[in-house]
């Protein structure tokens, strides 16, 4: 199974469209979004994904109720709140934004998940810590680094491909 991963879209609609287009061309089976959509008007752009999306909220997300309502308008989009435990392709994945550093480190350190996916820092990072694959796809918006990025996790090979938009 191939899982698309994105985070920190920050309302940059052109980059959201680019990420969605890329993930559709890649033919991913599922997409995980680690938060910081910002405003509900980004959700219809995410709805152009051909695969299901599971997302969590980030520290900069505005109206949580309206974001949830926009997600609920699309059968293949699911907004889970601050955290989601996802089982896909034989892997257990912890999904969170990552702004609570202590929580992030605890999830990684407990080794309860095959992978922990987070965002928040806007910095691309893929590493293995104590047997847990830790993935930060960087920032889809490209605002801080100037390098918009997403990732694709292959659950069979258990490796991650970083893609720069």
C-alpha positions in Angstrom: 0.0 0.0 0.0 1.2 3.5 -0.8 0.2 6.3 1.6 0.5 10.0 0.7 1.5 12.2 3.6 1.2 16.0 3.8 1.1 18.7 6.5 1.1 22.4 6.9 -0.9 23.4 3.8 -1.6 26.8 5.4 -4.3 27.9 2.9 -1.9 27.9 0.0 -4.4 26.7 -2.6 -2.0 26.5 -5.5 0.3 24.1 -3.5 -2.7 22.1 -2.2 -3.8 21.6 -5.8 -0.2 20.7 -6.8 0.0 18.1 -3.9 -3.4 16.7 -4.7 -2.5 16.4 -8.4 0.8 14.7 -7.6 -0.8 12.2 -5.1 -3.5 11.4 -7.7 -0.9 10.7 -10.3 1.1 8.6 -7.9 -2.1 6.5 -7.3 -1.8 6.5 -3.6 -4.3 4.3 -1.7 -4.7 6.7 1.3 -3.6 10.2 2.3 -2.7 11.4 5.8 -2.7 15.1 6.7 -0.9 16.1 9.8 -2.8 19.4 10.3 -2.6 23.1 9.8 -5.1 23.4 7.0 -5.9 26.9 8.6 -9.3 27.7 7.0 -12.2 25.6 5.8 -12.0 26.8 2.2 -9.1 24.5 1.6 -11.2 21.4 2.2 -12.9 21.3 -1.2 -9.5 21.3 -2.8 -8.5 18.3 -0.7 -11.8 16.6 -1.8 -10.3 16.4 -5.3 -8.1 13.5 -4.0 -9.1 10.1 -5.6 -8.2 8.3 -2.4 -9.5 8.6 1.2 -7.9 11.2 3.4 -7.6 11.0 7.2 -6.5 14.3 8.9 -5.9 15.7 12.3 -6.0 19.3 13.5 -2.9 21.5 13.9 -2.2 24.4 16.3 -2.9 27.1 13.7 -6.3 25.7 12.5 -9.1 28.2 12.9 -12.7 27.2 13.3 -12.6 23.5 14.2 -16.3 23.1 13.9 -16.5 24.5 10.4 -13.5 22.5 9.3 -15.2 19.3 10.6 -18.4 20.3 8.8 -16.6 20.9 5.5 -14.8 17.5 5.9 -18.2 15.8 6.6 -19.5 17.0 3.2 -17.2 14.5 1.5 -17.5 10.8 2.1 -13.8 10.1 1.5 -12.5 12.8 3.9 -12.2 12.2 7.7 -11.1 14.7 10.3 -10.2 13.0 13.6 -9.3 15.8 16.0 -5.9 16.1 17.5 -4.8 12.5 17.1 -5.6 9.5 14.9 -4.4 5.9 15.2 -4.5 4.5 11.7 -4.1 0.9 10.6 -3.3 0.6 6.9 -1.3 -1.8 4.8 -0.3 -3.9 7.8 1.2 -0.9 9.7 -0.1 1.0 12.7 0.4 4.7 12.3 0.1 7.4 14.9 -0.9 10.7 13.3 -0.7 14.1 15.0 0.4 17.6 14.3 3.4 17.5 16.6 3.2 20.9 18.3 3.0 19.2 21.7 6.7 18.0 21.7 6.3 16.0 24.9 3.4 14.0 23.5 5.2 13.5 20.2 8.3 12.1 22.0 6.1 9.9 24.2 4.4 8.4 21.2 7.7 7.7 19.5 9.3 6.4 22.7 6.5 4.0 23.6 7.0 2.0 20.4 3.2 1.5 20.2 3.2 2.4 16.4 5.2 1.2 13.4 5.2 4.8 12.3 4.5 8.2 13.7 3.6 10.9 11.3 3.7 14.6 12.3 4.2 18.1 10.9 4.4 21.4 12.7 8.2 22.2 12.3 7.9 22.7 8.5 11.1 20.7 8.2 11.3 17.5 6.2 12.5 14.5 8.3 12.4 10.8 8.0 14.2 8.7 10.6 14.0 5.5 12.5 14.0 5.8 16.3 13.9 2.6 18.3 12.2 0.7 15.6 9.6 3.4 14.9 9.6 5.1 11.6 9.1 8.9 12.2 7.9 10.9 9.2 7.6 14.7 8.8 6.7 15.5 5.2 7.8 19.1 5.7 5.5 21.9 4.5 3.1 21.6 1.6 2.8 25.4 1.6 6.5 26.1 1.3 6.2 29.4 3.2 9.1 28.9 5.6 11.6 26.8 3.7 10.7 27.8 0.1 10.6 24.1 -0.7 7.0 22.7 -0.7 7.1 19.0 0.0 5.0 15.9 0.6 5.9 12.3 1.1 4.8 8.8 0.1 5.1 5.9 2.5 5.3 2.4 1.0 3.9 0.0 3.7 5.5 -3.1 2.1 9.0 -1.7 1.8 8.4 0.4 4.9 10.3 3.3 3.3 9.4 6.9 2.5 9.9 8.9 -0.7 10.1 12.6 -0.3 8.6 14.7 -3.1 9.3 18.4 -3.7 6.6 20.2 -5.5 
